[in-house]
Amino acid sequence: MKILLCTLLLTLFTGWQPASAADDRRWWRGEWKEEFWDSPCEVKIESRRGEFKREIKCKDGIGARWRGEWKKEFRDGPCLIKQEAKRDEFKEEVKCERR
């Protein structure tokens, strides 16, 4: 439930949407990489068991859905979430520990 809530909040917060709603891959199920364009922004997603990374780059900040420059680090249950935003780049890293 916490992972679902975290995913929902991150989706609402960043405005990011998956490439395909029907895509059954989940980052906690295995390893995969994906690169695609979301309008003017390049999106890279990388996943391993217990680890998820997302990087969004928007040339000159055009198309960025976040505002300002900031860094955040917080926990959601067993997961440590690090987010960093710049004018033209957003990075997110999620690492989860097994209990």
FISE-708583 format. One record per residue (C-alpha): residue number from 1; residue in three letters; z, x, y. Coordinates in nm, 3 decimals. Layout:
N
PT     n   res         w         u         v
PT   NUM   Ala         Z         X         Y
...
This chain:
99
PT     n   res         w         u         v
PT     1   Met     0.000     0.000     0.000
PT     2   Lys     0.083     0.284     0.240
PT     3   Ile    -0.255     0.449     0.179
PT     4   Leu    -0.432     0.121     0.248
PT     5   Leu    -0.233     0.071     0.569
PT     6   Cys    -0.302     0.430     0.676
PT     7   Thr    -0.675     0.389     0.611
PT     8   Leu    -0.682     0.063     0.805
PT     9   Leu    -0.496     0.212     1.101
PT    10   Leu    -0.719     0.520     1.108
PT    11   Thr    -1.029     0.301     1.092
PT    12   Leu    -0.906     0.087     1.379
PT    13   Phe    -0.782     0.387     1.578
PT    14   Thr    -1.098     0.597     1.556
PT    15   Gly    -1.349     0.316     1.523
PT    16   Trp    -1.495     0.495     1.221
PT    17   Gln    -1.656     0.294     0.950
PT    18   Pro    -1.770     0.416     0.609
PT    19   Ala    -2.140     0.467     0.549
PT    20   Ser    -2.140     0.186     0.294
PT    21   Ala    -1.879    -0.081     0.242
PT    22   Ala    -1.997    -0.112    -0.119
PT    23   Asp    -1.938     0.259    -0.184
PT    24   Asp    -1.679     0.272    -0.463
PT    25   Arg    -1.584     0.640    -0.414
PT    26   Arg    -1.232     0.690    -0.287
PT    27   Trp    -1.101     1.025    -0.165
PT    28   Trp    -0.801     1.017    -0.396
PT    29   Arg    -1.015     0.977    -0.709
PT    30   Gly    -1.201     1.305    -0.716
PT    31   Glu    -1.412     1.562    -0.539
PT    32   Trp    -1.709     1.482    -0.318
PT    33   Lys    -1.882     1.580     0.005
PT    34   Glu    -2.084     1.366     0.236
PT    35   Glu    -2.272     1.434     0.559
PT    36   Phe    -2.442     1.168     0.768
PT    37   Trp    -2.522     1.065     1.124
PT    38   Asp    -2.338     0.778     1.291
PT    39   Ser    -2.556     0.707     1.595
PT    40   Pro    -2.557     1.030     1.802
PT    41   Cys    -2.263     1.182     1.608
PT    42   Glu    -2.267     1.404     1.298
PT    43   Val    -2.001     1.314     1.040
PT    44   Lys    -1.884     1.541     0.758
PT    45   Ile    -1.640     1.420     0.493
PT    46   Glu    -1.492     1.633     0.218
PT    47   Ser    -1.250     1.521    -0.049
PT    48   Arg    -1.048     1.679    -0.328
PT    49   Arg    -0.757     1.537    -0.523
PT    50   Gly    -0.474     1.483    -0.276
PT    51   Glu    -0.679     1.616     0.017
PT    52   Phe    -0.922     1.454     0.261
PT    53   Lys    -1.103     1.608     0.560
PT    54   Arg    -1.324     1.438     0.818
PT    55   Glu    -1.502     1.600     1.108
PT    56   Ile    -1.704     1.416     1.370
PT    57   Lys    -1.914     1.602     1.627
PT    58   Cys    -2.087     1.424     1.914
PT    59   Lys    -2.313     1.643     2.126
PT    60   Asp    -2.178     1.653     2.482
PT    61   Gly    -1.926     1.380     2.387
PT    62   Ile    -2.199     1.112     2.382
PT    63   Gly    -2.105     0.840     2.132
PT    64   Ala    -1.744     0.960     2.086
PT    65   Arg    -1.509     0.667     2.016
PT    66   Trp    -1.197     0.860     2.115
PT    67   Arg    -1.090     0.960     2.465
PT    68   Gly    -0.917     1.270     2.595
PT    69   Glu    -0.799     1.583     2.419
PT    70   Trp    -0.493     1.569     2.194
PT    71   Lys    -0.332     1.681     1.871
PT    72   Lys    -0.115     1.474     1.638
PT    73   Glu     0.069     1.558     1.320
PT    74   Phe     0.261     1.293     1.129
PT    75   Arg     0.362     1.183     0.779
PT    76   Asp     0.265     0.868     0.597
PT    77   Gly     0.471     0.858     0.280
PT    78   Pro     0.382     1.166     0.072
PT    79   Cys     0.087     1.251     0.301
PT    80   Leu     0.076     1.486     0.600
PT    81   Ile    -0.190     1.383     0.851
PT    82   Lys    -0.322     1.618     1.119
PT    83   Gln    -0.561     1.495     1.387
PT    84   Glu    -0.722     1.692     1.667
PT    85   Ala    -0.954     1.553     1.932
PT    86   Lys    -1.165     1.727     2.190
PT    87   Arg    -1.422     1.578     2.422
PT    88   Asp    -1.703     1.621     2.169
PT    89   Glu    -1.520     1.670     1.837
PT    90   Phe    -1.265     1.485     1.621
PT    91   Lys    -1.101     1.645     1.316
PT    92   Glu    -0.871     1.481     1.067
PT    93   Glu    -0.701     1.634     0.765
PT    94   Val    -0.487     1.446     0.512
PT    95   Lys    -0.291     1.630     0.243
PT    96   Cys    -0.080     1.439    -0.006
PT    97   Glu     0.188     1.575    -0.235
PT    98   Arg     0.245     1.437    -0.579
PT    99   Arg     0.590     1.298    -0.636
